Amino acid sequence: MFTGNRLCVLAVVGSLVAIGCSDERVVSPNDGGISPPLLAKGAVVQSVTGSGHFTVGGALRTFAFTARRHADGSVSGEYQGVRHDLGVAWHGNITCFTIIGTQAWLGGIAESSGGVVIPGTEASWRVVDNGEGQNAPPDQITLQGVNLPPGAAAAYCAATPAGGVLASVEDGNIQVRP
């Protein structure tokens, strides 16, 4: 869904999170139709994407994220979270992720927040892609560890800890592409 030259937009409208993609490309007559960021970073070689919601302690939470590892080893992407019980949302940039099988450990730095998450602090969480279709069990996600100190996200991605309670994703999907 988020590979190649697709343009993807992450937006929060009210308390809903939406991700939209189009096949529009930034085209220059000199680059043969490949957008400048793709020329600089190279092709996407791994990705983890997801959106949906889950309930913890009776409170609805909404999430969306996209993480890409480029051929040059760099990582890019964004994440969004919404706590409906508190009426707050936050947004950040992905700085690391590790894939093992159908699981991924992700981390990033908060860029903006409606009050719970402090901009400039780090976040980390784990996801599990349990397959596709109506017969597959729901994908899973842990709560984000937020307001973490510098270096915590990278340490989490490197350590790939098994801890954290996994919640079932409701009305959503997670895709881990090693």
trRosetta pair geometry for C-beta under 8 A, 3 or more apart (Angstrom, degrees):
i j d omega theta_ij theta_ji phi_ij phi_ji
1 6 7.7 -114 156 87 44 168
1 21 6.5 170 171 -1 80 157
1 49 6.0 -135 65 93 113 161
1 175 6.9 138 16 22 111 156
2 6 6.2 -132 -141 77 39 128
2 8 5.2 -13 -123 -44 99 155
2 21 6.6 -143 -96 -92 66 141
2 47 6.3 -171 80 -178 102 149
2 49 5.1 145 15 -82 129 147
2 66 4.9 -146 -165 -144 175 131
2 68 7.1 -126 123 -66 112 114
3 6 6.7 61 64 15 34 116
3 44 5.4 -138 -137 64 80 141
3 47 6.4 -138 -81 -4 91 157
3 177 7.9 -56 -69 86 126 169
4 44 7.4 -89 -41 24 30 118
5 23 7.4 60 93 -164 90 62
5 25 4.5 3 157 -103 131 111
5 33 7.7 -33 -104 146 170 86
5 34 6.9 -129 -91 -131 125 56
5 35 5.9 143 -141 -5 98 107
5 38 6.4 -55 -98 -39 81 157
6 21 4.8 12 169 -174 123 118
6 22 6.9 161 -160 76 78 32
6 23 6.0 -47 -109 -103 76 49
7 21 6.6 152 80 -155 47 63
7 22 5.3 -15 60 58 99 84
7 23 7.8 163 19 -113 83 2
7 24 5.2 -30 13 67 133 88
7 25 7.4 -171 -35 -88 104 36
8 19 6.2 1 -174 -176 106 97
8 20 7.0 166 -151 87 59 39
8 21 4.4 -23 -97 -96 79 89
8 66 6.3 71 105 -24 154 172
9 19 7.0 166 82 -153 49 50
9 20 5.1 -10 55 60 98 88
9 21 7.5 179 16 -80 67 41
10 17 7.3 -11 -169 -172 85 96
10 18 7.7 163 -153 86 42 49
10 19 5.4 -14 -101 -103 68 82
10 64 5.7 169 -140 114 111 131
10 66 7.3 -152 -59 7 124 111
10 78 5.4 -148 22 96 152 133
10 80 5.6 -180 166 -23 126 132
10 91 7.7 148 114 -133 126 115
11 17 7.5 160 86 -156 44 53
11 18 5.2 -16 64 62 91 93
11 19 7.8 163 22 -87 68 36
11 20 7.4 -4 13 10 112 103
12 15 7.9 -13 -173 -131 97 19
12 16 7.3 158 -156 82 56 44
12 17 5.6 -27 -102 -102 73 69
12 18 7.8 164 -93 20 25 73
12 80 6.2 -171 -60 -168 107 138
12 82 6.8 148 -133 -71 123 122
12 89 5.2 103 -147 174 163 165
12 91 7.6 -125 -18 -63 127 116
13 16 5.4 -19 68 65 83 95
13 18 6.3 8 10 3 111 118
15 62 7.0 137 160 8 77 143
15 82 5.8 140 -163 173 73 145
15 84 5.6 73 -172 -111 139 92
15 87 7.4 -80 -92 -130 117 61
15 89 7.6 -169 -127 -59 58 117
16 62 7.0 -145 -137 -151 36 168
17 51 6.3 -149 108 -153 116 111
17 62 4.9 167 2 144 115 121
17 63 7.1 -88 43 119 165 6
17 64 4.5 -162 149 -15 134 124
17 80 5.4 159 -133 106 131 132
17 82 6.1 -162 -43 -9 111 126
17 89 8.0 160 -77 -136 101 127
18 64 7.8 -24 61 -72 7 161
19 51 5.4 -151 2 -52 125 153
19 64 5.3 174 -47 -162 114 135
19 66 7.3 131 -140 -40 142 118
25 33 6.1 48 112 -178 152 78
25 34 7.7 -72 -175 -122 132 21
25 35 5.6 -139 -169 -52 84 99
26 35 4.0 78 52 -122 99 99
26 36 6.5 -55 105 9 132 83
26 37 8.0 78 43 12 138 91
27 31 7.5 -157 -158 65 49 100
27 33 5.2 -17 -123 -122 102 56
27 35 7.6 -62 -66 -82 40 65
28 31 4.6 60 63 13 104 105
28 36 7.0 57 -12 -54 135 93
31 34 5.0 -110 149 57 109 79
31 35 7.6 112 110 -96 150 6
31 36 6.9 -136 -64 -76 166 61
31 39 5.9 -89 -146 -61 129 142
34 38 5.1 -114 177 86 96 122
34 39 5.5 115 116 -61 116 90
35 38 4.9 88 63 9 81 105
35 39 7.2 -147 97 -8 41 87
36 39 5.5 -54 -146 34 36 114
36 40 6.3 32 159 -18 68 106
37 40 5.8 -58 -148 38 33 110
37 41 6.1 2 165 5 70 114
38 41 6.4 -68 -132 52 28 91
38 42 7.4 -70 -179 105 59 3
38 43 7.3 37 -166 -87 97 44
41 70 3.9 -63 160 -159 105 166
41 71 7.2 127 143 38 63 76
41 72 5.7 -124 -162 25 52 118
41 74 5.6 -96 -138 59 104 128
41 76 7.2 -42 -126 -13 164 132
42 45 7.9 3 119 -29 110 104
42 70 5.0 123 65 168 85 98
42 71 3.1 -94 132 48 137 111
42 72 4.9 142 11 -24 126 85
43 70 6.9 148 82 -155 29 70
43 71 4.9 59 49 -36 72 120
44 47 5.7 19 169 -53 127 114
44 68 4.7 -65 -128 -161 114 115
44 69 7.1 103 -158 68 67 46
44 70 6.1 -54 -98 -101 49 58
44 71 7.8 -84 -58 -32 9 75
45 69 5.6 -61 64 99 88 93
45 70 6.8 89 7 -172 91 16
45 71 5.4 115 -36 -83 119 59
46 68 7.3 151 85 -159 56 45
46 69 4.1 16 52 40 100 117
46 97 7.9 -157 119 91 121 114
46 99 6.0 -149 -170 3 133 141
46 177 6.2 173 -157 98 53 76
46 178 6.0 -20 -125 -156 105 30
47 66 7.3 -15 -169 -170 108 78
47 67 6.4 159 -155 87 59 59
47 68 4.9 -11 -104 -104 94 68
47 69 7.2 -149 -69 19 50 70
47 175 7.5 12 108 107 96 102
47 177 4.8 12 57 54 79 117
48 65 7.4 -4 113 112 91 110
48 66 7.8 167 89 -153 54 36
48 67 4.6 1 56 55 91 110
48 97 5.7 -143 20 174 135 158
48 99 6.7 -176 -61 -81 115 108
48 104 4.3 -173 -106 136 151 178
48 106 6.5 -141 88 -72 145 121
48 127 6.7 140 -178 59 125 134
48 174 7.5 -3 -173 -175 85 92
48 175 7.0 178 -149 90 43 59
48 176 5.3 2 -113 -112 90 65
48 177 7.1 -163 -74 27 46 71
49 65 6.8 -166 -143 97 44 63
49 66 4.7 8 -112 -112 92 74
49 67 7.2 -164 -71 27 54 63
49 174 7.3 176 93 -151 47 50
49 175 5.0 3 56 53 88 101
50 63 6.9 10 113 112 102 108
50 64 7.1 -162 101 -139 57 40
50 65 5.7 12 54 51 83 87
50 127 6.0 -159 -17 -144 160 157
50 139 7.0 -151 -129 128 125 152
50 141 7.2 163 135 -76 156 127
50 169 7.4 -105 -172 -111 120 155
50 172 6.7 64 -179 156 84 115
50 173 6.4 -144 -133 103 71 48
50 174 3.6 -3 -101 -108 126 74
50 175 6.7 179 -70 18 72 61
51 63 6.6 -158 -134 101 47 61
51 64 3.9 13 -108 -109 99 84
51 65 7.5 173 -72 19 67 51
51 172 5.3 -137 106 -146 50 111
51 173 7.1 12 52 50 66 66
52 62 7.5 -144 117 -144 29 64
52 63 6.7 -4 59 57 58 83
52 139 7.6 135 21 65 155 117
52 169 4.4 66 93 -174 151 107
52 170 6.3 162 166 69 111 44
52 171 5.6 162 -149 92 94 58
52 172 1.3 -75 -79 -36 125 159
52 173 6.4 133 -49 5 124 38
52 174 7.6 -81 10 -45 126 79
53 60 5.8 9 174 -172 130 93
53 61 6.2 166 -156 86 79 45
53 62 4.4 -36 -95 -97 100 66
53 63 7.1 147 -99 14 46 70
53 169 7.5 118 65 -159 26 68
53 170 5.5 -40 83 67 76 95
53 171 6.2 6 37 63 90 101
53 172 6.3 145 9 -31 46 129
54 60 7.8 159 86 -149 28 54
54 61 5.8 -18 63 61 73 95
54 63 7.7 -5 12 7 97 113
54 141 6.3 -166 -9 54 150 109
54 167 4.2 110 162 128 145 126
54 168 6.4 159 -128 81 112 44
54 169 5.6 -74 -67 -108 107 42
54 170 5.6 141 -99 8 50 90
54 172 7.9 -78 -46 29 80 134
55 58 6.7 -4 179 -132 109 13
55 59 6.7 156 -155 73 68 34
55 60 5.6 -34 -98 -93 80 56
55 61 7.3 160 -98 16 29 78
55 167 7.4 -171 59 -168 41 130
55 170 6.8 26 -10 -4 90 141
56 59 5.8 -29 70 61 69 88
56 61 6.2 8 14 -3 105 125
56 143 6.5 46 -84 -76 170 112
56 167 5.8 -76 -73 -89 97 148
58 85 7.9 84 104 -82 79 135
59 83 6.7 6 157 -164 127 85
59 84 6.5 176 -176 62 80 85
59 85 3.8 -52 -133 -28 117 134
60 84 4.3 3 76 31 96 140
60 85 7.2 143 39 -37 62 81
61 81 6.9 -15 -175 -167 103 91
61 82 6.6 161 -159 82 55 60
61 83 5.7 -18 -108 -104 88 58
61 84 6.8 -144 -83 3 36 87
61 143 7.9 86 39 -116 177 80
62 80 7.9 -23 116 118 90 97
62 81 7.2 150 84 -160 58 43
62 82 4.1 2 53 51 100 113
62 84 7.0 79 -9 -45 98 102
63 79 7.4 -19 -166 -169 92 93
63 80 6.8 155 -156 86 46 65
63 81 5.4 -6 -105 -106 79 71
63 82 7.5 -152 -66 23 43 73
63 141 6.6 -154 48 155 159 169
63 172 7.8 65 63 -157 85 168
64 79 7.1 168 91 -152 53 50
64 80 4.7 5 55 51 93 108
65 77 6.6 53 177 158 82 120
65 78 6.8 -153 -139 100 60 49
65 79 3.9 -2 -104 -108 103 84
65 80 7.0 -169 -69 22 63 63
65 94 6.9 103 -169 -66 107 120
65 106 6.8 87 156 151 156 168
66 77 4.8 -150 102 -145 62 102
66 78 6.2 21 48 46 86 72
66 79 8.0 -172 25 -75 47 58
66 94 7.6 -122 90 -12 46 142
67 75 6.7 -8 -170 -171 92 103
67 76 7.7 165 -151 88 49 38
67 77 3.8 -106 -101 9 46 171
67 79 8.0 5 -57 -59 96 98
67 94 4.4 -162 -107 -167 95 167
67 97 4.7 83 150 -20 152 150
67 104 7.5 170 62 162 140 145
67 106 5.7 -146 -47 -124 158 120
68 75 7.0 159 82 -154 49 55
68 76 5.3 -15 59 62 99 83
68 77 5.5 149 10 -60 72 102
69 73 7.1 -23 -173 -150 96 30
69 74 7.5 164 -153 86 55 37
69 75 5.5 -26 -99 -98 68 77
69 97 7.2 -125 -51 62 105 100
70 73 7.0 -34 75 35 74 20
70 74 4.9 -3 43 61 116 85
70 75 7.5 -160 7 -80 82 27
70 76 7.0 39 -29 6 112 105
75 94 6.1 -104 148 123 107 99
75 95 6.4 90 89 177 125 25
75 96 5.9 127 51 -99 169 34
75 97 6.5 157 -144 17 138 85
76 93 7.8 -51 -155 -169 58 99
76 94 6.7 86 155 69 22 103
77 93 7.1 132 84 -166 49 59
77 94 3.4 5 73 28 102 136
77 97 7.9 12 34 -18 148 131
77 108 7.7 -104 88 -90 92 131
78 91 6.8 -7 -176 -172 108 92
78 92 7.0 163 -156 89 64 41
78 93 5.8 -41 -103 -109 65 52
78 94 6.4 -101 -52 -10 15 90
78 108 7.9 101 -141 -145 32 159
79 91 7.1 168 89 -152 52 49
79 92 5.3 -10 58 61 94 86
79 93 7.7 173 17 -96 79 6
79 94 6.1 103 -25 -62 100 86
79 106 7.3 132 -69 138 141 136
79 108 5.6 167 17 31 123 156
79 123 7.3 -129 81 85 145 139
80 89 6.8 -3 -174 -176 92 104
80 90 7.2 172 -151 88 50 48
80 91 5.1 -9 -103 -103 77 78
81 89 6.7 172 91 -152 49 59
81 90 5.3 -2 56 54 94 90
81 117 7.6 100 62 -30 123 145
81 144 6.0 -88 -76 2 158 145
82 88 7.3 177 -149 95 55 43
82 89 4.5 -17 -100 -101 80 90
83 86 4.5 21 107 35 118 105
83 87 7.6 -36 93 15 76 20
83 88 5.3 9 51 57 99 86
83 89 7.8 -168 22 -78 61 44
83 116 6.4 44 20 -8 140 159
84 87 7.0 30 -164 -76 36 45
86 115 7.3 -140 150 80 120 121
86 116 6.2 74 111 -55 158 126
87 114 7.3 -112 122 135 65 144
88 113 6.9 21 176 177 113 81
88 114 3.7 -170 -146 84 76 112
88 115 4.8 -107 -114 46 136 98
88 116 4.9 134 102 -7 156 105
88 117 7.9 161 144 7 126 83
89 113 7.5 -164 99 -146 43 49
89 114 5.0 68 40 -8 58 127
90 110 5.8 -35 177 -140 123 111
90 112 6.6 -179 -150 96 60 55
90 113 4.0 -2 -108 -108 100 82
90 114 6.6 -121 -62 14 65 75
90 116 6.8 -99 -40 63 126 91
90 117 4.0 32 -104 38 159 139
90 146 7.6 90 67 -134 166 141
91 110 7.4 107 80 -155 38 66
91 111 5.5 -46 102 59 85 101
91 112 5.0 10 49 54 99 94
91 113 7.6 -159 24 -71 60 52
92 108 4.5 134 125 123 119 121
92 109 5.5 -172 -165 90 113 37
92 110 4.3 -71 -84 -103 120 36
92 111 5.1 156 -112 -2 49 81
92 112 7.9 -165 -68 29 57 56
92 117 7.8 -96 -46 147 119 148
92 123 6.1 148 39 22 164 128
93 108 5.4 -173 92 -164 40 113
93 109 5.7 -7 56 55 88 85
93 111 6.0 73 -16 -42 89 120
94 97 6.5 -13 -175 -34 121 109
94 106 6.2 -56 -133 -168 107 107
94 107 7.4 105 -153 82 64 40
94 108 4.5 -70 -103 -84 34 118
95 107 5.8 -52 61 106 91 87
95 108 5.1 143 2 -117 83 50
95 109 5.8 61 -33 -13 130 92
95 122 7.7 -65 32 -130 138 104
95 153 5.6 81 63 110 118 142
95 154 7.0 -65 118 -65 115 84
96 106 7.2 161 92 -155 59 44
96 107 4.6 4 57 54 97 106
96 108 7.7 -164 28 -68 63 53
96 153 5.8 148 35 137 114 97
96 154 5.2 125 -25 -104 159 61
96 156 8.0 140 86 70 126 82
96 157 3.8 -121 129 -8 121 168
96 158 7.9 -36 167 -37 148 74
97 104 5.5 7 -177 -179 113 109
97 105 6.4 166 -152 83 60 51
97 106 4.5 -9 -102 -104 100 71
97 107 7.1 -178 -74 21 56 67
97 157 5.9 -120 -110 -130 17 122
98 104 6.7 165 81 -152 44 62
98 105 4.8 1 50 50 95 100
98 157 4.8 141 -14 -177 102 77
98 158 7.0 141 -48 -85 144 25
98 160 5.5 -95 93 -74 140 107
99 103 7.2 157 -152 87 54 48
99 104 4.9 -23 -97 -98 71 88
99 176 5.8 151 -134 -174 113 108
99 177 7.9 -76 -117 75 161 32
99 178 4.8 -171 126 -100 141 81
100 103 5.5 -13 67 65 80 97
100 104 7.8 160 23 -87 59 41
100 160 6.1 62 -6 -153 136 153
101 178 7.7 -37 -122 -54 6 139
102 128 6.0 54 118 -163 95 70
102 129 4.6 -123 -174 63 93 84
102 130 7.0 103 148 -80 143 35
102 131 7.9 -29 -140 -46 149 65
102 176 5.4 137 -161 58 48 138
103 126 6.4 -2 -174 -175 106 103
103 127 6.9 165 -153 86 59 49
103 128 5.1 -23 -100 -100 81 73
103 129 7.6 -159 -77 17 32 73
103 160 7.9 104 113 -159 121 109
103 176 6.8 8 -3 -99 3 168
104 126 7.0 169 88 -153 45 59
104 127 5.2 -5 57 56 91 94
104 129 7.8 45 -4 -16 102 101
104 176 5.0 -175 -29 -117 113 114
105 124 7.0 5 179 -172 89 101
105 125 7.7 -176 -151 97 55 32
105 126 5.1 -24 -101 -100 69 83
105 156 6.0 -153 169 141 120 85
105 157 5.1 168 109 -118 106 51
105 159 7.9 -134 162 70 169 64
105 160 5.0 -151 -14 -111 147 66
105 161 7.6 107 -113 33 141 61
106 124 6.8 170 91 -148 50 56
106 125 5.8 -13 60 63 94 74
106 126 7.5 163 16 -93 74 32
106 127 7.0 21 -3 1 116 106
106 157 7.0 29 -126 -93 15 102
107 122 6.3 8 -176 -180 103 109
107 123 6.6 171 -150 88 58 53
107 124 4.4 -14 -99 -98 90 85
107 152 7.5 -169 -146 106 133 66
107 153 2.7 145 172 -170 128 96
107 154 6.4 -141 86 -51 155 35
107 156 5.3 135 -71 65 127 116
107 157 5.0 -103 5 -40 120 108
108 122 6.9 170 92 -151 32 70
108 123 5.5 -12 61 56 78 95
108 124 8.0 159 18 -79 57 50
108 153 6.1 176 0 -139 18 155
109 120 6.8 -12 -176 -147 104 26
109 121 7.3 169 -149 92 67 23
109 122 5.6 -43 -97 -99 63 67
109 123 7.6 169 -94 14 16 82
109 153 7.1 -109 -57 -4 65 155
110 113 6.0 7 178 -47 128 114
110 117 4.8 -163 -125 150 153 119
110 118 6.6 117 75 84 147 41
110 119 5.1 -130 116 -117 98 41
110 120 6.6 -40 71 20 88 26
110 121 5.4 11 26 60 119 71
110 122 7.4 -154 -5 -93 83 15
110 123 6.1 91 -52 -24 91 113
110 146 7.1 61 -56 -154 133 98
110 147 8.0 -6 -3 -75 146 49
111 119 6.0 9 170 -138 17 101
112 119 5.8 12 -92 -91 29 120
113 116 6.4 -126 -178 53 124 57
113 117 4.0 -158 -107 69 142 85
113 118 6.8 -70 27 -74 153 13
113 119 5.8 -153 5 -51 101 79
116 146 7.1 50 129 105 96 156
117 121 6.9 -145 -177 61 79 115
117 123 7.2 -14 -140 -70 131 123
117 146 4.8 -87 -110 -176 97 135
117 147 6.3 -151 -139 -54 59 81
118 121 4.6 66 77 -6 94 125
118 147 5.2 71 22 -113 104 92
121 146 6.8 80 107 172 123 67
121 147 4.6 5 140 -133 163 39
121 148 5.9 133 170 47 96 44
121 149 7.3 -45 -142 -85 87 25
122 148 4.1 -61 75 75 91 100
122 149 6.9 -21 25 79 112 20
122 150 6.7 130 -25 -104 124 30
122 151 7.6 -138 -13 41 161 26
122 152 4.9 164 80 59 137 99
122 153 4.1 -131 -175 -30 126 106
123 144 4.9 -3 -171 179 114 118
123 145 6.3 160 -156 82 55 58
123 146 4.9 -5 -106 -105 97 65
123 147 8.0 44 -81 -8 75 35
123 148 6.4 157 -81 15 27 110
123 153 6.6 32 63 -91 36 114
124 144 7.0 144 68 -158 30 70
124 145 4.8 -6 55 50 85 109
124 148 6.5 14 -1 -5 100 160
124 152 6.6 -121 -20 131 127 92
124 153 5.1 179 -69 -119 98 65
124 156 3.8 26 -147 86 158 169
124 157 7.3 -135 -130 -44 113 72
125 141 6.5 21 161 -174 125 89
125 142 5.0 -169 -157 71 83 91
125 143 6.9 -132 -115 109 112 25
125 144 4.5 -62 -55 -100 123 63
125 145 6.8 177 -67 11 66 71
125 164 7.5 161 -144 -171 61 160
126 141 7.4 168 90 -150 51 48
126 142 4.7 49 46 5 84 122
126 161 7.8 -119 -53 74 138 71
126 164 5.7 142 27 69 119 145
126 166 7.4 -70 93 -92 106 94
127 139 6.9 9 -177 167 96 109
127 140 6.8 162 -158 90 52 57
127 141 5.0 -11 -106 -102 80 77
127 142 7.7 -121 -67 11 46 74
127 174 4.9 -156 174 -160 128 152
127 176 7.0 175 101 -64 106 110
128 139 6.2 179 89 -164 64 67
128 140 4.2 11 47 53 108 101
128 141 7.7 -149 22 -63 70 41
128 166 6.3 6 9 -142 126 142
128 174 7.2 91 78 84 32 146
128 176 7.9 -45 -153 -22 27 139
129 139 5.6 -16 -119 -122 41 111
129 174 4.9 -134 -89 105 76 93
129 175 5.9 69 -116 -128 137 23
129 176 4.0 -147 -3 10 134 99
130 136 5.5 150 121 167 88 103
130 137 4.6 -72 156 75 149 86
130 138 6.5 64 48 96 141 23
130 139 5.2 -165 19 -92 91 50
130 140 6.7 72 -30 -7 118 89
131 136 3.6 -150 91 -129 104 136
131 137 7.4 77 42 38 104 65
132 136 5.7 112 64 -6 14 153
132 173 7.8 30 -111 -142 79 123
133 136 5.1 105 62 -8 75 103
137 168 7.8 -97 165 -125 89 112
138 168 4.0 69 86 -166 140 100
138 169 5.3 -170 171 53 105 69
138 170 7.2 -11 -143 -76 147 44
139 168 7.7 120 75 -157 38 57
139 169 4.5 -4 74 24 87 133
139 172 7.1 -91 55 100 120 87
139 173 6.2 105 0 -149 143 39
139 174 3.9 167 174 27 152 105
140 166 4.0 25 170 177 132 116
140 167 6.5 153 -154 72 77 35
140 168 5.9 -45 -98 -98 78 43
140 169 6.4 -143 -86 -16 23 87
140 174 7.7 -75 44 22 35 148
141 166 6.9 128 57 -151 17 72
141 167 5.9 -32 68 59 71 87
141 169 5.9 74 -2 -69 106 98
141 174 6.9 160 -62 -64 100 145
142 164 3.7 9 -133 153 146 130
142 165 6.5 125 -130 68 84 44
142 166 5.8 -58 -72 -94 72 55
142 167 7.2 127 -111 8 26 83
143 164 7.0 -150 40 -160 72 104
143 165 7.3 29 0 61 98 89
143 167 7.4 72 -49 -9 71 123
145 148 5.7 52 131 -55 103 123
145 152 7.5 -115 116 145 127 129
145 156 7.3 -176 48 -93 137 155
148 152 3.6 -117 157 78 124 154
148 153 6.6 138 83 -47 137 73
149 152 5.3 108 60 -30 63 117
151 154 5.7 -60 -157 44 51 110
151 155 5.9 52 149 -24 79 108
152 155 5.7 -58 -146 39 31 112
152 156 6.2 34 155 -22 66 106
153 156 5.7 -55 -149 35 30 112
153 157 6.4 28 155 -16 65 105
154 157 5.8 -53 -146 38 32 110
154 158 6.2 28 155 -16 64 110
155 158 5.8 -60 -147 41 29 110
155 159 6.0 19 159 -14 67 114
156 159 6.0 -60 -136 41 26 104
156 161 7.0 -65 -146 11 72 105
157 160 7.4 14 -179 -63 30 68
161 164 7.3 103 103 -8 104 102
169 172 4.5 -95 170 68 116 107
169 173 7.2 158 121 -73 147 18
169 174 6.3 166 -28 -19 161 104
